[in-house]
C-alpha cells in the first residue's frame, strides 16, 4: 500500500526555468494542481525532491529558494516536505539525484518504508534515484526527456494526474 508520493520539482510540478529566482514568475505544469490535490485528498504524504545547483553556483540564495517553495505551496497546496540538494554537479554529493540521498531523507522524515512510496519525475535521474533503493518510479515525459530515459523507465504516464492515479492503484499505466 502506498503511503507517500515524492515529486520532482522542475519539469514535473512547475515549468523548468533555470535561473528563475522570482516566485511570481513560477508557472505550474498544466494539471499539477489537480494531481497534487488528488494525492493529498487520498491522505498520502506528499513531498518534493529537487536538485537546486543554483544555490552552490550563487545564482539563487537559500532565502530566495525558500520564497520559491512558499510560492509553489501557495499554488499547489502545502507539501509535507521539501528535500533539496543545494550542491553543484561536480561536488559528487550523496543527495543529488540520481543518487538516492534525498529520497532516503524523505522516507525517514515521513516514517514510511521504501515499498510504501512512489517517486514521480520527468527525467532519468529522478527514476534512477528511486531505482537505486528499490522504490517504485513513474516517468512523466516532457520535451526534455530523452528517448532512452522513456525506454528505460519501468512505468511511463502521459500526465501527472495519470501518474498519481497509477501510484495509488487506480489506473493502469499507459
DRENPA-3360 file (N, C-alpha, C; in nm, 2 decimals, always signed):
BEGIN
1 = XXXXXXXX = +0.08/-0.12/+0.00/+0.00/+0.00/+0.00/+0.09/+0.13/+0.00 ~ +0.05/+0.22/-0.08/+0.13/+0.34/-0.09/+0.08/+0.44/+0.02 ~ +0.18/+0.50/+0.09/+0.15/+0.60/+0.19/+0.21/+0.73/+0.16 ~ +0.30/+0.74/+0.05/+0.36/+0.87/+0.02/+0.40/+0.87/-0.13 ~ +0.40/+1.00/-0.18/+0.44/+1.02/-0.32/+0.54/+1.14/-0.31 ~ +0.65/+1.12/-0.38/+0.75/+1.22/-0.39/+0.75/+1.27/-0.53 ~ +0.75/+1.40/-0.55/+0.75/+1.46/-0.68/+0.88/+1.53/-0.71 ~ +0.93/+1.52/-0.83/+1.04/+1.61/-0.87/+0.97/+1.75/-0.89;
9 = XXXXXXXX = +1.05/+1.86/-0.88/+1.00/+1.99/-0.89/+1.00/+2.04/-1.03 ~ +1.11/+2.07/-1.09/+1.12/+2.14/-1.22/+1.09/+2.04/-1.33 ~ +1.00/+2.07/-1.41/+0.96/+1.99/-1.52/+0.85/+1.89/-1.49 ~ +0.82/+1.87/-1.36/+0.72/+1.78/-1.31/+0.61/+1.86/-1.25 ~ +0.63/+1.94/-1.15/+0.53/+2.03/-1.09/+0.52/+2.17/-1.15 ~ +0.64/+2.22/-1.18/+0.65/+2.36/-1.24/+0.73/+2.36/-1.36 ~ +0.71/+2.46/-1.45/+0.79/+2.47/-1.57/+0.94/+2.48/-1.53 ~ +1.02/+2.41/-1.61/+1.16/+2.41/-1.59/+1.22/+2.54/-1.64;
17 = XXXXXXXX = +1.26/+2.63/-1.55/+1.30/+2.77/-1.59/+1.43/+2.79/-1.52 ~ +1.54/+2.74/-1.57/+1.67/+2.75/-1.50/+1.71/+2.90/-1.47 ~ +1.75/+2.93/-1.35/+1.79/+3.06/-1.32/+1.68/+3.15/-1.26 ~ +1.56/+3.10/-1.27/+1.44/+3.18/-1.22/+1.46/+3.19/-1.06 ~ +1.46/+3.32/-1.02/+1.46/+3.35/-0.88/+1.34/+3.44/-0.84 ~ +1.24/+3.45/-0.92/+1.13/+3.53/-0.90/+1.00/+3.44/-0.87 ~ +0.96/+3.43/-0.75/+0.84/+3.35/-0.72/+0.72/+3.38/-0.80 ~ +0.70/+3.50/-0.84/+0.58/+3.54/-0.91/+0.58/+3.49/-1.06;
25 = XXXXXXXX = +0.70/+3.45/-1.11/+0.70/+3.41/-1.24/+0.70/+3.25/-1.26 ~ +0.68/+3.19/-1.15/+0.66/+3.04/-1.15/+0.54/+3.00/-1.22 ~ +0.55/+2.90/-1.31/+0.43/+2.85/-1.38/+0.41/+2.71/-1.35 ~ +0.30/+2.67/-1.30/+0.27/+2.53/-1.27/+0.25/+2.45/-1.40 ~ +0.29/+2.33/-1.40/+0.26/+2.24/-1.52/+0.11/+2.22/-1.52 ~ +0.05/+2.23/-1.64/-0.09/+2.21/-1.65/-0.13/+2.07/-1.59 ~ -0.23/+2.08/-1.50/-0.28/+1.96/-1.43/-0.20/+1.93/-1.30 ~ -0.10/+2.00/-1.27/-0.02/+1.97/-1.15/-0.11/+1.99/-1.02;
33 = XXXXXXXX = -0.19/+2.10/-1.02/-0.27/+2.13/-0.90/-0.37/+2.02/-0.88 ~ -0.43/+1.97/-0.99/-0.53/+1.86/-0.97/-0.46/+1.73/-0.93 ~ -0.34/+1.70/-0.98/-0.27/+1.58/-0.94/-0.23/+1.58/-0.80 ~ -0.17/+1.70/-0.75/-0.13/+1.71/-0.61/-0.25/+1.70/-0.52 ~ -0.36/+1.77/-0.56/-0.48/+1.77/-0.48/-0.53/+1.63/-0.47 ~ -0.53/+1.55/-0.57/-0.58/+1.41/-0.57/-0.49/+1.33/-0.47 ~ -0.36/+1.34/-0.47/-0.28/+1.27/-0.38/-0.31/+1.31/-0.24 ~ -0.32/+1.44/-0.21/-0.34/+1.50/-0.08/-0.48/+1.45/-0.03;
41 = XXXXXXXX = -0.58/+1.45/-0.12/-0.72/+1.41/-0.08/-0.72/+1.27/-0.04 ~ -0.63/+1.19/-0.09/-0.63/+1.04/-0.05/-0.55/+1.02/+0.08 ~ -0.50/+1.13/+0.14/-0.44/+1.11/+0.27/-0.29/+1.07/+0.26 ~ -0.24/+1.08/+0.14/-0.09/+1.04/+0.12/-0.01/+1.15/+0.17 ~ +0.11/+1.12/+0.22/+0.21/+1.22/+0.25/+0.27/+1.26/+0.12 ~ +0.29/+1.39/+0.09/+0.35/+1.43/-0.03/+0.47/+1.52/-0.01 ~ +0.57/+1.50/-0.09/+0.69/+1.58/-0.07/+0.75/+1.61/-0.21 ~ +0.85/+1.70/-0.21/+0.92/+1.73/-0.33/+1.07/+1.71/-0.31;
49 = XXXXXXXX = +1.13/+1.64/-0.41/+1.27/+1.62/-0.40/+1.33/+1.69/-0.53 ~ +1.43/+1.78/-0.50/+1.48/+1.86/-0.61/+1.62/+1.89/-0.60 ~ +1.69/+1.88/-0.71/+1.83/+1.93/-0.73/+1.82/+2.08/-0.75 ~ +1.89/+2.16/-0.68/+1.90/+2.30/-0.70/+2.04/+2.35/-0.70 ~ +2.12/+2.32/-0.80/+2.26/+2.36/-0.81/+2.28/+2.51/-0.81 ~ +2.18/+2.59/-0.84/+2.19/+2.73/-0.84/+2.23/+2.79/-0.71 ~ +2.20/+2.71/-0.60/+2.25/+2.76/-0.47/+2.40/+2.75/-0.46 ~ +2.46/+2.64/-0.50/+2.60/+2.63/-0.49/+2.67/+2.72/-0.59;
57 = XXXXXXXX = +2.61/+2.75/-0.70/+2.67/+2.83/-0.80/+2.65/+2.98/-0.78 ~ +2.57/+3.02/-0.67/+2.55/+3.15/-0.64/+2.44/+3.22/-0.72 ~ +2.36/+3.15/-0.80/+2.26/+3.20/-0.88/+2.13/+3.24/-0.81 ~ +2.12/+3.17/-0.69/+2.00/+3.19/-0.61/+2.04/+3.16/-0.46 ~ +1.99/+3.24/-0.37/+2.02/+3.22/-0.23/+1.92/+3.12/-0.17 ~ +1.96/+3.07/-0.05/+1.86/+2.98/+0.02/+1.73/+3.06/+0.05 ~ +1.74/+3.19/+0.08/+1.62/+3.27/+0.12/+1.53/+3.28/-0.01 ~ +1.60/+3.30/-0.12/+1.52/+3.31/-0.25/+1.46/+3.18/-0.28;
65 = XXXXXXXX = +1.53/+3.07/-0.26/+1.48/+2.94/-0.29/+1.36/+2.91/-0.20 ~ +1.37/+2.94/-0.07/+1.26/+2.92/+0.02/+1.14/+3.00/-0.02 ~ +1.16/+3.12/-0.07/+1.04/+3.20/-0.13/+0.98/+3.13/-0.25 ~ +1.06/+3.07/-0.33/+1.01/+3.00/-0.45/+0.92/+2.88/-0.40 ~ +0.97/+2.81/-0.30/+0.89/+2.70/-0.25/+0.77/+2.74/-0.18 ~ +0.77/+2.85/-0.11/+0.65/+2.91/-0.05/+0.55/+2.94/-0.16 ~ +0.59/+2.99/-0.27/+0.50/+3.02/-0.38/+0.44/+2.90/-0.44 ~ +0.52/+2.79/-0.45/+0.47/+2.67/-0.50/+0.37/+2.61/-0.41;
73 = XXXXXXXX = +0.39/+2.62/-0.28/+0.30/+2.58/-0.18/+0.16/+2.65/-0.19 ~ +0.17/+2.78/-0.22/+0.05/+2.86/-0.24/-0.02/+2.82/-0.37 ~ +0.05/+2.79/-0.47/-0.01/+2.75/-0.60/-0.07/+2.61/-0.60 ~ +0.00/+2.51/-0.53/-0.04/+2.37/-0.54/-0.09/+2.32/-0.41 ~ -0.08/+2.40/-0.30/-0.12/+2.35/-0.17/+0.01/+2.31/-0.10 ~ +0.01/+2.30/+0.03/+0.14/+2.28/+0.10/+0.18/+2.13/+0.09 ~ +0.31/+2.12/+0.07/+0.38/+1.99/+0.07/+0.43/+1.96/+0.21 ~ +0.43/+1.84/+0.25/+0.47/+1.80/+0.38/+0.62/+1.79/+0.40;
81 = XXXXXXXX = +0.69/+1.80/+0.29/+0.84/+1.80/+0.30/+0.90/+1.85/+0.17 ~ +1.00/+1.94/+0.19/+1.09/+1.98/+0.07/+1.22/+1.93/+0.10 ~ +1.27/+1.85/+0.01/+1.40/+1.78/+0.02/+1.49/+1.83/-0.10 ~ +1.59/+1.91/-0.06/+1.66/+1.99/-0.16/+1.81/+1.95/-0.16 ~ +1.87/+1.93/-0.27/+2.01/+1.92/-0.29/+2.06/+2.05/-0.34 ~ +2.14/+2.12/-0.26/+2.19/+2.25/-0.30/+2.33/+2.25/-0.36 ~ +2.38/+2.13/-0.39/+2.51/+2.11/-0.44/+2.52/+2.12/-0.60 ~ +2.64/+2.16/-0.64/+2.66/+2.16/-0.79/+2.70/+2.02/-0.83;
89 = XXXXXXXX = +2.68/+1.99/-0.95/+2.70/+1.85/-1.00/+2.84/+1.80/-0.98 ~ +2.94/+1.89/-0.99/+3.08/+1.85/-0.97/+3.12/+1.81/-0.82 ~ +3.03/+1.85/-0.73/+3.05/+1.82/-0.59/+3.04/+1.67/-0.55 ~ +2.97/+1.59/-0.64/+2.96/+1.45/-0.62/+2.90/+1.41/-0.48 ~ +2.79/+1.48/-0.44/+2.73/+1.45/-0.31/+2.64/+1.33/-0.32 ~ +2.60/+1.28/-0.20/+2.51/+1.17/-0.20/+2.36/+1.20/-0.21 ~ +2.33/+1.33/-0.22/+2.19/+1.37/-0.22/+2.14/+1.41/-0.36 ~ +2.23/+1.45/-0.45/+2.20/+1.49/-0.58/+2.15/+1.38/-0.67;
97 = XXXXXXXX = +2.02/+1.38/-0.71/+1.97/+1.28/-0.80/+2.06/+1.27/-0.92 ~ +2.10/+1.15/-0.96/+2.04/+1.02/-0.94/+2.08/+0.95/-0.82 ~ +2.16/+1.01/-0.73/+2.19/+0.95/-0.60/+2.06/+0.95/-0.52 ~ +2.04/+0.85/-0.43/+1.91/+0.84/-0.36/+1.90/+0.92/-0.23 ~ +2.00/+1.00/-0.19/+2.00/+1.06/-0.06/+1.88/+1.14/-0.03 ~ +1.83/+1.22/-0.12/+1.70/+1.30/-0.09/+1.59/+1.21/-0.07 ~ +1.58/+1.10/-0.14/+1.46/+1.01/-0.12/+1.47/+0.94/+0.01 ~ +1.59/+0.90/+0.05/+1.61/+0.84/+0.18/+1.57/+0.93/+0.29;
105 = XXXXXXXX = +1.61/+1.06/+0.28/+1.57/+1.16/+0.38/+1.42/+1.17/+0.39 ~ +1.35/+1.17/+0.27/+1.21/+1.18/+0.27/+1.14/+1.06/+0.34 ~ +1.19/+0.94/+0.31/+1.14/+0.82/+0.37/+1.15/+0.83/+0.52 ~ +1.27/+0.87/+0.57/+1.29/+0.89/+0.71/+1.19/+0.99/+0.77 ~ +1.19/+1.11/+0.71/+1.10/+1.22/+0.76/+0.95/+1.18/+0.76 ~ +0.91/+1.10/+0.66/+0.77/+1.06/+0.66/+0.74/+0.94/+0.74 ~ +0.84/+0.86/+0.78/+0.82/+0.74/+0.85/+0.76/+0.63/+0.77 ~ +0.80/+0.62/+0.64/+0.74/+0.52/+0.56/+0.85/+0.43/+0.50;
113 = XXXXXXXX = +0.82/+0.31/+0.47/+0.92/+0.22/+0.41/+0.93/+0.25/+0.26 ~ +1.03/+0.20/+0.20/+1.06/+0.23/+0.05/+0.95/+0.17/-0.03 ~ +0.89/+0.06/+0.01/+0.78/-0.01/-0.07/+0.65/+0.07/-0.06 ~ +0.64/+0.17/+0.04/+0.52/+0.24/+0.06/+0.53/+0.38/-0.01 ~ +0.63/+0.40/-0.09/+0.65/+0.53/-0.15/+0.67/+0.52/-0.30 ~ +0.63/+0.62/-0.38/+0.65/+0.63/-0.52/+0.71/+0.76/-0.56 ~ +0.81/+0.76/-0.65/+0.87/+0.88/-0.70/+0.82/+0.91/-0.84 ~ +0.78/+1.03/-0.86/+0.73/+1.07/-0.99/+0.82/+1.19/-1.04;
121 = XXXXXXXX = +0.87/+1.17/-1.16/+0.96/+1.27/-1.22/+0.95/+1.27/-1.37 ~ +1.03/+1.37/-1.43/+1.03/+1.38/-1.57/+1.15/+1.35/-1.65 ~ +1.26/+1.31/-1.57/+1.38/+1.27/-1.64/+1.44/+1.15/-1.57 ~ +1.54/+1.09/-1.64/+1.60/+0.97/-1.60/+1.66/+0.97/-1.46 ~ +1.72/+1.09/-1.42/+1.78/+1.09/-1.28/+1.68/+1.08/-1.17 ~ +1.56/+1.12/-1.20/+1.45/+1.10/-1.10/+1.42/+0.95/-1.08 ~ +1.41/+0.88/-1.19/+1.38/+0.74/-1.19/+1.50/+0.66/-1.13 ~ +1.62/+0.70/-1.17/+1.74/+0.63/-1.12/+1.75/+0.64/-0.97;
129 = XXXXXXXX = +1.72/+0.75/-0.92/+1.73/+0.77/-0.77/+1.64/+0.67/-0.70 ~ +1.52/+0.66/-0.75/+1.42/+0.57/-0.69/+1.47/+0.42/-0.71 ~ +1.51/+0.39/-0.83/+1.55/+0.25/-0.85/+1.67/+0.21/-0.77 ~ +1.76/+0.31/-0.74/+1.88/+0.28/-0.66/+1.84/+0.22/-0.52 ~ +1.72/+0.25/-0.47/+1.68/+0.20/-0.34/+1.56/+0.11/-0.35 ~ +1.52/+0.07/-0.47/+1.41/-0.02/-0.49/+1.27/+0.04/-0.47 ~ +1.27/+0.17/-0.49/+1.14/+0.25/-0.48/+1.07/+0.24/-0.62 ~ +0.94/+0.23/-0.62/+0.86/+0.24/-0.74/+0.89/+0.38/-0.80;
137 = XXXXXXXX = +0.89/+0.39/-0.93/+0.91/+0.52/-1.00/+0.82/+0.53/-1.12 ~ +0.77/+0.65/-1.15/+0.69/+0.68/-1.27/+0.75/+0.80/-1.34 ~ +0.77/+0.78/-1.47/+0.82/+0.89/-1.55/+0.70/+0.96/-1.62 ~ +0.70/+1.09/-1.62/+0.60/+1.17/-1.70/+0.69/+1.25/-1.79 ~ +0.70/+1.20/-1.92/+0.79/+1.27/-2.01/+0.75/+1.41/-2.05 ~ +0.85/+1.49/-2.07/+0.84/+1.63/-2.12/+0.92/+1.64/-2.25 ~ +0.93/+1.76/-2.29/+1.01/+1.79/-2.41/+1.16/+1.77/-2.39 ~ +1.21/+1.77/-2.26/+1.35/+1.75/-2.24/+1.38/+1.60/-2.20;
145 = XXXXXXXX = +1.28/+1.52/-2.18/+1.30/+1.38/-2.15/+1.37/+1.31/-2.27 ~ +1.47/+1.24/-2.25/+1.55/+1.18/-2.36/+1.48/+1.04/-2.39 ~ +1.48/+1.01/-2.52/+1.42/+0.88/-2.56/+1.46/+0.76/-2.48 ~ +1.59/+0.75/-2.45/+1.64/+0.63/-2.38/+1.59/+0.63/-2.24 ~ +1.56/+0.75/-2.18/+1.50/+0.76/-2.05/+1.36/+0.70/-2.04 ~ +1.28/+0.73/-2.15/+1.15/+0.67/-2.16/+1.16/+0.52/-2.17 ~ +1.24/+0.47/-2.26/+1.26/+0.33/-2.28/+1.30/+0.26/-2.15 ~ +1.39/+0.32/-2.07/+1.44/+0.26/-1.95/+1.35/+0.27/-1.83;
153 = XXXXXXXX = +1.25/+0.35/-1.84/+1.16/+0.37/-1.72/+1.06/+0.25/-1.71 ~ +1.05/+0.21/-1.58/+0.96/+0.09/-1.56/+0.81/+0.13/-1.58 ~ +0.77/+0.25/-1.56/+0.63/+0.29/-1.58/+0.64/+0.44/-1.64 ~ +0.56/+0.46/-1.74/+0.55/+0.59/-1.81/+0.41/+0.63/-1.81 ~ +0.38/+0.75/-1.76/+0.24/+0.80/-1.76/+0.24/+0.92/-1.86 ~ +0.12/+0.94/-1.91/+0.10/+1.06/-2.01/+0.09/+1.19/-1.94 ~ +0.03/+1.19/-1.82/+0.01/+1.31/-1.74/+0.05/+1.29/-1.60 ~ +0.06/+1.40/-1.52/+0.09/+1.39/-1.38/-0.02/+1.33/-1.31;
161 = XXXXXXXX = -0.15/+1.36/-1.34/-0.26/+1.30/-1.28/-0.27/+1.15/-1.30 ~ -0.24/+1.11/-1.42/-0.24/+0.97/-1.45/-0.13/+0.90/-1.37 ~ -0.02/+0.96/-1.35/+0.09/+0.91/-1.27/+0.05/+0.89/-1.12 ~ -0.02/+0.99/-1.07/-0.07/+0.98/-0.93/-0.17/+0.87/-0.92 ~ -0.27/+0.87/-1.01/-0.37/+0.76/-1.01/-0.31/+0.63/-1.02 ~ -0.21/+0.61/-1.10/-0.14/+0.48/-1.12/-0.07/+0.45/-0.98 ~ +0.00/+0.55/-0.93/+0.07/+0.52/-0.80/-0.03/+0.47/-0.69 ~ -0.15/+0.52/-0.69/-0.25/+0.49/-0.59/-0.32/+0.36/-0.63;
169 = XXXXXX = -0.29/+0.30/-0.75/-0.35/+0.18/-0.79/-0.49/+0.20/-0.85 ~ -0.52/+0.32/-0.90/-0.65/+0.35/-0.95/-0.66/+0.32/-1.11 ~ -0.55/+0.33/-1.18/-0.55/+0.32/-1.32/-0.43/+0.24/-1.36 ~ -0.44/+0.18/-1.48/-0.32/+0.11/-1.54/-0.23/+0.21/-1.61 ~ -0.10/+0.18/-1.61/-0.01/+0.27/-1.68/-0.03/+0.26/-1.83 ~ +0.01/+0.37/-1.90/+0.00/+0.37/-2.04/+0.09/+0.28/-2.10;
% end
